[in-house]
Amino acid sequence: MLTDAGYRIDIDSDWHRFAALVGADPSGADTAALIEAVEMVAVPLFGAQPPAWAAPHLPGMRELICRACRELSARHADDPGAALQYARIGLQVDPHDEELVRIANTINGIAGE
């Protein structure tokens, strides 16, 4: 695409779609959009060996994915199976996310697991 500043190439990616669905704050996103976004998550992000260009972006990506998973877990509090599913997806992205660990442990404790 030619702009006043020169040529610009717009490249779509799963991450751009994820971020558009989730927005800056997952708590303001539509539930269906959050579900669609989280269903796109593939773990590990970028495969076993992320490309060098991705390294500085991974922490922010992990954080937004985990925030979306925490939000979906909260929205599915009346469905422990679904809430646990979203917590587990987030924990695959960041196994040390304390809130997701707490959510999973709480649900497992209630279920007697």
C-alpha positions as CSV (number, residue, x, y, z in Angstrom):
1,M,0.0,0.0,0.0
2,L,1.4,3.4,-0.9
3,T,1.0,6.1,1.7
4,D,2.3,9.7,1.9
5,A,5.2,8.3,3.9
6,G,6.0,5.6,1.4
7,Y,5.1,2.0,1.1
8,R,3.4,0.2,3.9
9,I,2.8,-3.5,4.2
10,D,0.0,-4.7,6.5
11,I,0.5,-8.3,7.6
12,D,-2.1,-10.1,9.5
13,S,-1.2,-12.6,12.1
14,D,-2.9,-14.8,14.7
15,W,-1.5,-12.5,17.4
16,H,-3.0,-9.4,15.8
17,R,-6.3,-11.2,15.6
18,F,-6.0,-12.3,19.2
19,A,-5.2,-8.8,20.4
20,A,-8.1,-7.3,18.4
21,L,-10.5,-9.8,19.9
22,V,-9.3,-9.3,23.5
23,G,-8.5,-5.6,23.4
24,A,-6.3,-3.8,25.9
25,D,-8.4,-5.0,28.8
26,P,-10.0,-8.4,28.6
27,S,-12.6,-7.5,31.2
28,G,-14.2,-5.2,28.6
29,A,-14.2,-7.8,25.8
30,D,-17.2,-9.8,24.7
31,T,-17.2,-13.4,26.1
32,A,-17.6,-14.9,22.6
33,A,-14.6,-12.8,21.4
34,L,-12.5,-13.9,24.4
35,I,-13.4,-17.6,23.7
36,E,-12.5,-17.2,20.0
37,A,-9.1,-15.6,21.0
38,V,-8.2,-18.2,23.6
39,E,-9.1,-21.0,21.2
40,M,-6.3,-19.6,18.9
41,V,-3.6,-20.1,21.5
42,A,-1.0,-22.6,20.6
43,V,1.5,-23.7,23.3
44,P,4.4,-23.2,23.3
45,L,4.2,-19.8,21.7
46,F,6.1,-19.9,18.5
47,G,7.0,-23.5,19.0
48,A,9.9,-25.0,20.9
49,Q,12.4,-22.4,19.8
50,P,10.9,-18.9,19.3
51,P,12.5,-16.8,16.7
52,A,14.9,-14.1,18.0
53,W,12.6,-11.3,16.9
54,A,9.8,-12.7,19.1
55,A,11.7,-12.8,22.4
56,P,11.0,-9.2,23.5
57,H,7.3,-9.6,22.8
58,L,6.8,-12.9,24.6
59,P,6.3,-11.5,28.2
60,G,3.5,-9.1,27.0
61,M,1.9,-11.8,24.9
62,R,1.9,-14.3,27.9
63,E,0.5,-11.7,30.2
64,L,-2.4,-10.8,27.8
65,I,-3.2,-14.4,27.2
66,C,-3.2,-15.2,30.9
67,R,-5.4,-12.1,31.6
68,A,-7.9,-13.4,29.0
69,C,-7.9,-16.8,30.6
70,R,-8.4,-15.4,34.1
71,E,-11.3,-13.4,32.8
72,L,-12.9,-16.4,31.1
73,S,-12.4,-18.5,34.2
74,A,-14.2,-15.8,36.2
75,R,-17.0,-15.5,33.7
76,H,-17.5,-19.3,33.9
77,A,-17.6,-19.5,37.7
78,D,-20.9,-21.3,37.4
79,D,-19.3,-24.0,35.1
80,P,-16.3,-25.3,37.0
81,G,-15.3,-27.5,34.1
82,A,-15.1,-24.6,31.7
83,A,-13.4,-22.4,34.3
84,L,-10.8,-25.0,34.9
85,Q,-10.3,-25.5,31.1
86,Y,-9.5,-21.8,30.7
87,A,-7.2,-21.7,33.7
88,R,-5.3,-24.7,32.3
89,I,-4.8,-23.0,28.9
90,G,-3.4,-20.0,30.7
91,L,-1.1,-22.2,32.8
92,Q,0.2,-23.9,29.7
93,V,1.3,-20.4,28.6
94,D,2.7,-19.4,32.0
95,P,2.8,-22.2,34.6
96,H,3.8,-19.6,37.2
97,D,0.8,-17.3,36.9
98,E,-0.2,-17.2,40.6
99,E,-3.8,-16.3,40.0
100,L,-4.4,-19.1,37.5
101,V,-2.7,-21.5,39.9
102,R,-5.1,-20.4,42.6
103,I,-8.1,-20.7,40.3
104,A,-7.1,-24.2,39.3
105,N,-6.4,-25.3,42.8
106,T,-9.7,-23.9,44.1
107,I,-11.7,-25.6,41.4
108,N,-9.8,-28.9,41.9
109,G,-10.3,-28.6,45.7
110,I,-14.0,-28.1,45.3
111,A,-14.2,-31.1,42.9
112,G,-12.2,-33.2,45.4
113,E,-9.3,-33.7,43.0
